[in-house]
Amino acid sequence: MSRENPKSERRLKAYQNHFSYKMCKNFFDIQQLQLIKQNKMKFLIILTVLISSVVAKEIPEYWKPIDFSKVVKIENTPGFWDQLPKIFQEESSVSRNRRIFGGKEVEPNNHPYQVAILSELNPTSTGLCGGTILNTQAILTAAHCIDRFLRATIIAGAHNIQILESAQQRITAEFASFRIHPGWNGFDFMDDIGIVILPTALTFNAYVTPTRLPFGHETETFAGEWSRVIGWGMTGEGSGSSSVLREAYNTVLTNQDCINVWGADLIRSTILCTSSIGQGTCSSDSGGSLTVSRDSRPVQIGIVNFGSSRCGSNLPVAFARVTSYLDWIVANQNV
């Protein structure tokens, strides 16, 4: 009977153990590899979902393009002239909507407090106005820019309102969120000031910032000072609207100088006027800002209200005097 060599037996056992270990290791390696692949797939699926949700947040509903073929001058919306005094219905030499004529295009995003307001009267008629930012959820404008309208879309951070610039923020507010001065009635230009409360907050950055109100300057008349008005619109009589923001400079008049032209029934202490010689406002940018410089920064002293509909007529332009409404603004600017 042959006897097995103990050395050979040990070698065989070692080989079997090694083979079993390799098989076992390979088995676990394969399982581990499969687990890694599965986890990678799960990670990729989760990552895809996260990316999709981020993209969805970055492209919200209000980024839908606006059909500017439906946007008209505020005074061209149905029923606008019906609310004015009879004298203006018979002689439409006064328009409550102004646009910048003359002047020049501003440096892009150099006036981050200014916004465009698209006020929708019905699905086929939308009027264009201007406004300024009070805080992340409040926009200051003229009452006639939001009275009668169903909703308003605010375009903040814009230079060219007819394209979707990366800096723009667009938010639509419904009529229920409009706050109109109780003295406003549409028949005598009295208290032509309003505030739009936004349903969601603007994000402040280099392109979107609040206007600077004239606190501490309540007793000043600003007469004789050089002022700036900004807005989107016509550059002259019969010209088309400008899609980019423009500015014009004029001198602030005394109220008596303005009364001499427009009369005391229209020009009260709550109104401020500027000259319009050579450049100024001219149809369809009511609600926009008039500013003067304080500490090398613009301070808003006026809200565009009314003036001559004839570009270059040299007749004074009237603004709501912001210092007269500071208490009302403070009381109505919060959500």
C-alpha positions as CSV (number, residue, x, y, z in Angstrom):
1,M,0.0,0.0,0.0
2,S,1.5,3.2,-1.1
3,R,1.8,6.0,1.3
4,E,1.2,9.7,0.2
5,N,4.1,12.1,0.5
6,P,3.4,14.5,3.4
7,K,5.1,17.3,1.5
8,S,3.0,16.7,-1.6
9,E,-0.1,16.6,0.6
10,R,0.7,19.9,2.2
11,R,1.4,21.4,-1.2
12,L,-2.0,20.1,-2.5
13,K,-3.8,21.6,0.5
14,A,-2.0,24.9,0.1
15,Y,-3.0,25.0,-3.6
16,Q,-6.6,24.1,-2.8
17,N,-6.7,26.8,-0.1
18,H,-5.2,29.3,-2.5
19,F,-7.6,28.4,-5.3
20,S,-10.5,28.6,-2.9
21,Y,-9.3,32.0,-1.7
22,K,-9.0,33.3,-5.2
23,M,-12.4,32.0,-6.2
24,C,-13.9,33.5,-3.1
25,K,-12.1,36.8,-3.6
26,N,-13.1,36.9,-7.2
27,F,-16.7,36.2,-6.2
28,F,-16.7,39.0,-3.7
29,D,-14.9,41.3,-6.1
30,I,-17.6,40.7,-8.7
31,Q,-20.3,41.3,-6.1
32,Q,-18.6,44.4,-4.9
33,L,-18.2,45.6,-8.5
34,Q,-21.9,45.0,-9.1
35,L,-22.7,46.9,-6.0
36,I,-20.5,49.8,-7.1
37,K,-22.2,49.8,-10.5
38,Q,-25.6,49.8,-8.9
39,N,-24.6,52.6,-6.5
40,K,-23.2,54.6,-9.4
41,M,-26.5,54.2,-11.3
42,K,-28.4,55.3,-8.2
43,F,-26.1,58.2,-7.8
44,L,-26.5,59.2,-11.5
45,I,-30.3,59.0,-11.2
46,I,-30.3,61.1,-8.0
47,L,-27.9,63.6,-9.6
48,T,-30.1,63.8,-12.7
49,V,-33.1,64.5,-10.6
50,L,-31.2,67.1,-8.6
51,I,-29.9,68.8,-11.7
52,S,-33.4,68.8,-13.2
53,S,-34.9,70.4,-10.1
54,V,-32.1,73.1,-10.1
55,V,-32.8,73.8,-13.7
56,A,-36.5,74.0,-13.0
57,K,-35.8,76.5,-10.3
58,E,-33.5,78.6,-12.5
59,I,-36.0,78.8,-15.3
60,P,-39.3,79.8,-13.5
61,E,-42.6,80.6,-15.1
62,Y,-42.0,84.3,-15.3
63,W,-39.1,83.8,-17.8
64,K,-41.6,83.1,-20.5
65,P,-41.0,85.6,-23.3
66,I,-43.4,88.6,-23.5
67,D,-45.3,89.3,-26.7
68,F,-44.3,92.9,-27.2
69,S,-46.6,93.2,-30.2
70,K,-49.5,93.5,-27.6
71,V,-47.7,96.2,-25.6
72,V,-49.0,99.8,-26.3
73,K,-48.7,103.2,-24.8
74,I,-50.8,103.4,-21.6
75,E,-52.9,106.2,-23.1
76,N,-53.8,103.9,-26.0
77,T,-55.4,101.2,-23.8
78,P,-59.2,101.2,-24.0
79,G,-61.0,103.7,-21.7
80,F,-57.8,105.6,-20.7
81,W,-59.0,109.0,-21.9
82,D,-62.5,108.4,-20.4
83,Q,-61.1,108.9,-16.9
84,L,-59.5,112.3,-17.7
85,P,-61.1,115.7,-17.2
86,K,-63.3,116.8,-20.1
87,I,-60.8,119.4,-21.2
88,F,-58.3,116.7,-21.9
89,Q,-60.8,114.4,-23.7
90,E,-61.6,117.3,-26.0
91,E,-58.1,118.5,-26.4
92,S,-55.6,115.6,-26.2
93,S,-52.6,118.0,-25.9
94,V,-52.0,116.6,-22.5
95,S,-50.9,113.0,-22.1
96,R,-50.4,111.3,-18.8
97,N,-47.8,108.9,-20.2
98,R,-44.4,110.1,-21.1
99,R,-41.4,108.8,-22.9
100,I,-37.9,110.0,-23.1
101,F,-37.1,112.1,-26.2
102,G,-33.7,113.5,-27.0
103,G,-31.3,112.5,-24.3
104,K,-29.2,109.4,-24.7
105,E,-29.0,105.7,-24.0
106,V,-27.7,105.0,-20.5
107,E,-24.9,102.8,-19.6
108,P,-26.4,99.3,-19.2
109,N,-27.6,98.5,-15.6
110,N,-26.4,101.9,-14.4
111,H,-29.8,102.6,-12.8
112,P,-30.6,99.3,-11.0
113,Y,-33.5,100.9,-9.1
114,Q,-35.6,101.4,-12.3
115,V,-38.1,98.9,-13.5
116,A,-40.4,98.5,-16.5
117,I,-44.1,97.8,-15.7
118,L,-46.3,96.0,-18.3
119,S,-49.9,96.5,-17.2
120,E,-52.4,94.1,-18.7
121,L,-55.9,95.5,-19.3
122,N,-57.1,92.4,-21.3
123,P,-55.4,89.6,-23.2
124,T,-54.9,91.8,-26.3
125,S,-54.0,95.2,-24.6
126,T,-51.0,95.8,-22.3
127,G,-49.6,99.2,-21.4
128,L,-46.0,100.2,-20.7
129,C,-45.0,102.3,-17.6
130,G,-42.0,102.8,-15.5
131,G,-41.4,102.4,-11.7
132,T,-38.8,102.1,-9.0
133,I,-37.9,99.5,-6.4
134,L,-38.8,100.3,-2.8
135,N,-37.8,97.0,-1.3
136,T,-37.7,93.3,-2.4
137,Q,-41.5,93.2,-2.7
138,A,-42.6,96.7,-3.4
139,I,-42.5,98.9,-6.6
140,L,-43.3,102.6,-6.6
141,T,-45.2,104.0,-9.7
142,A,-48.0,106.3,-10.8
143,A,-51.6,105.4,-9.9
144,H,-52.8,105.6,-13.5
145,C,-50.2,102.9,-14.4
146,I,-52.0,100.3,-12.4
147,D,-55.6,101.5,-11.8
148,R,-58.2,99.6,-14.0
149,F,-55.6,96.9,-14.9
150,L,-55.9,93.2,-14.2
151,R,-52.2,92.6,-13.5
152,A,-48.8,94.0,-14.0
153,T,-45.5,92.3,-14.9
154,I,-42.4,93.9,-13.4
155,I,-39.1,93.7,-15.3
156,A,-36.2,94.5,-13.0
157,G,-32.5,94.5,-13.8
158,A,-33.2,95.4,-17.4
159,H,-31.5,97.5,-20.0
160,N,-33.2,96.1,-23.1
161,I,-36.7,95.1,-22.1
162,Q,-37.5,93.3,-25.3
163,I,-34.9,90.5,-24.8
164,L,-34.3,88.1,-21.9
165,E,-31.1,89.5,-20.5
166,S,-29.4,87.3,-17.8
167,A,-29.7,90.1,-15.2
168,Q,-33.5,90.4,-15.6
169,Q,-36.0,89.4,-13.0
170,R,-39.6,89.2,-14.1
171,I,-42.5,88.9,-11.6
172,T,-46.2,89.3,-12.2
173,A,-48.6,90.8,-9.6
174,E,-52.4,90.7,-9.6
175,F,-54.7,93.7,-9.2
176,A,-55.5,92.7,-5.6
177,S,-51.8,93.5,-4.7
178,F,-52.0,97.1,-6.1
179,R,-52.0,99.8,-3.5
180,I,-53.4,103.1,-4.9
181,H,-53.4,106.4,-3.0
182,P,-56.9,107.0,-1.6
183,G,-56.8,110.6,-3.0
184,W,-56.4,109.3,-6.6
185,N,-59.6,109.6,-8.7
186,G,-58.4,109.9,-12.2
187,F,-60.3,113.2,-12.9
188,D,-57.9,115.9,-11.5
189,F,-54.5,114.3,-11.5
190,M,-54.6,114.4,-7.7
191,D,-52.3,112.0,-5.8
192,D,-51.2,110.1,-8.9
193,I,-49.1,107.5,-7.0
194,G,-49.3,103.8,-6.3
195,I,-47.4,100.8,-5.1
196,V,-47.3,97.2,-6.5
197,I,-46.7,94.5,-3.9
198,L,-45.0,91.5,-5.5
199,P,-46.0,87.9,-4.7
200,T,-42.4,86.8,-4.5
201,A,-39.3,88.8,-3.6
202,L,-36.7,90.2,-5.9
203,T,-33.1,89.2,-5.4
204,F,-31.0,92.3,-4.7
205,N,-27.6,92.3,-6.5
206,A,-25.5,94.7,-8.7
207,Y,-28.4,94.9,-11.2
208,V,-31.4,95.2,-8.9
209,T,-31.3,97.6,-6.0
210,P,-33.8,99.9,-4.2
211,T,-34.3,103.6,-5.0
212,R,-33.1,106.2,-2.6
213,L,-36.0,108.2,-1.2
214,P,-35.5,111.9,-0.2
215,F,-35.6,111.4,3.6
216,G,-34.0,114.5,5.2
217,H,-34.9,116.7,2.2
218,E,-38.6,117.2,3.0
219,T,-38.4,121.0,3.1
220,E,-36.4,121.4,-0.2
221,T,-38.2,122.5,-3.3
222,F,-35.3,121.4,-5.6
223,A,-36.1,124.5,-7.8
224,G,-33.2,125.4,-10.1
225,E,-31.5,122.0,-9.7
226,W,-30.3,119.8,-12.6
227,S,-32.5,116.6,-12.6
228,R,-32.5,113.4,-14.5
229,V,-35.5,111.4,-15.8
230,I,-35.1,107.9,-17.2
231,G,-37.3,105.5,-19.2
232,W,-37.9,103.4,-22.2
233,G,-39.5,104.9,-25.3
234,M,-39.7,107.3,-28.1
235,T,-36.7,109.4,-29.0
236,G,-38.7,112.0,-30.8
237,E,-42.1,112.9,-32.3
238,G,-43.3,110.1,-34.5
239,S,-40.4,107.8,-33.7
240,G,-40.7,104.2,-32.6
241,S,-40.2,103.1,-29.0
242,S,-36.7,102.5,-27.7
243,S,-36.2,99.1,-26.3
244,V,-33.2,100.3,-24.2
245,L,-33.2,102.6,-21.2
246,R,-32.6,106.3,-21.9
247,E,-32.0,109.4,-19.8
248,A,-32.6,113.1,-20.2
249,Y,-31.6,116.1,-18.1
250,N,-33.7,119.2,-17.3
251,T,-34.0,121.9,-14.7
252,V,-36.5,121.7,-11.8
253,L,-38.9,124.7,-12.0
254,T,-40.6,126.6,-9.3
255,N,-44.3,125.6,-8.9
256,Q,-45.3,129.2,-9.8
257,D,-43.5,128.8,-13.2
258,C,-45.5,125.6,-13.7
259,I,-48.8,127.2,-12.6
260,N,-48.2,129.9,-15.2
261,V,-48.4,127.2,-17.9
262,W,-50.8,124.5,-16.5
263,G,-52.9,126.5,-14.1
264,A,-53.4,126.2,-10.3
265,D,-56.1,123.5,-10.6
266,L,-53.5,121.0,-11.9
267,I,-50.3,122.3,-10.2
268,R,-50.5,121.9,-6.4
269,S,-47.9,121.7,-3.7
270,T,-47.7,117.9,-4.2
271,I,-46.6,118.4,-7.8
272,L,-43.1,119.1,-9.0
273,C,-42.3,120.3,-12.6
274,T,-39.3,120.4,-14.8
275,S,-38.6,122.2,-18.1
276,S,-38.5,120.1,-21.2
277,I,-36.4,122.2,-23.6
278,G,-34.7,120.0,-26.1
279,Q,-35.1,116.8,-24.2
280,G,-37.4,115.3,-21.6
281,T,-40.4,113.0,-21.5
282,C,-42.7,112.3,-24.4
283,S,-45.5,109.7,-24.3
284,S,-45.5,106.4,-22.5
285,D,-43.2,106.2,-19.6
286,S,-45.3,107.4,-16.7
287,G,-44.4,106.1,-13.3
288,G,-40.7,106.4,-13.9
289,S,-38.3,108.3,-11.7
290,L,-37.0,111.9,-11.5
291,T,-33.7,112.2,-9.5
292,V,-31.3,114.8,-8.3
293,S,-27.8,114.1,-7.0
294,R,-27.0,114.0,-3.3
295,D,-23.6,112.8,-2.0
296,S,-22.9,111.8,-5.6
297,R,-25.8,109.4,-5.6
298,P,-29.3,109.7,-7.2
299,V,-32.2,110.6,-4.9
300,Q,-35.7,110.2,-6.3
301,I,-37.7,113.4,-6.0
302,G,-40.5,112.7,-8.6
303,I,-42.7,110.2,-10.3
304,V,-43.7,111.0,-13.9
305,N,-47.3,112.1,-14.0
306,F,-48.3,114.2,-17.1
307,G,-47.1,116.7,-19.7
308,S,-47.6,117.6,-23.3
309,S,-48.1,114.7,-25.8
310,R,-46.1,116.7,-28.4
311,C,-42.5,115.7,-28.1
312,G,-40.3,118.8,-28.0
313,S,-43.2,121.2,-27.2
314,N,-41.0,122.7,-24.4
315,L,-44.0,122.6,-22.0
316,P,-43.2,121.7,-18.4
317,V,-43.5,118.0,-17.3
318,A,-45.3,117.3,-14.0
319,F,-44.2,114.8,-11.4
320,A,-45.7,113.6,-8.2
321,R,-43.5,115.3,-5.5
322,V,-42.1,112.3,-3.6
323,T,-41.4,114.4,-0.4
324,S,-45.1,115.0,-0.1
325,Y,-45.8,111.2,0.0
326,L,-43.1,109.8,2.2
327,D,-45.4,108.9,5.1
328,W,-47.9,107.2,2.7
329,I,-45.1,105.2,1.0
330,V,-43.6,104.0,4.3
331,A,-47.1,103.0,5.5
332,N,-47.9,101.0,2.3
333,Q,-44.6,99.5,1.1
334,N,-44.5,96.4,3.3
335,V,-46.2,93.1,2.6
